[in-house]
Amino acid sequence: MPVSRKPMMAVTAVVLLLMGYIVYGSVARVQAECEVCVEFNGGRRCVKGAGATPDEAKQGAQTAACGVLANGMDETIRCQNTRPVQATCSS
């Protein structure tokens, strides 16, 4: 049984519109960017983060840096509670 092209094209159009909306919505919220440098367990890691606010961008960058520097949940929590050695933000 052959499949009609009209329903398939309509489904494809809806999927593309939905994907465009998701991408636009996630990019439109980025209003601040920060670079955060964290020293933990004898290592140092500098990472850039982005978010709707400078605090959100800093937190995201620190979480990413700690993901590399810490081993296990306890160390990750301690690393995320460590004050960054450097934090530079722009809006």
Sequence and secondary structure as in RCSB ss.txt:
>XXXX:A:sequence
MPVSRKPMMAVTAVVLLLMGYIVYGSVARVQAECEVCVEFNGGRRCVKGAGATPDEAKQGAQTAACGVLANGMDE
TIRCQNTRPVQATCSS
>XXXX:A:secstr
    HHHHHHHHHHHHHHHHHHHHHHHHT  EEEEEEEEETTEEEEEEEEESSHHHHHHHHHHHHHHHH  HHHH
HHHHHTS  SEEEEE 
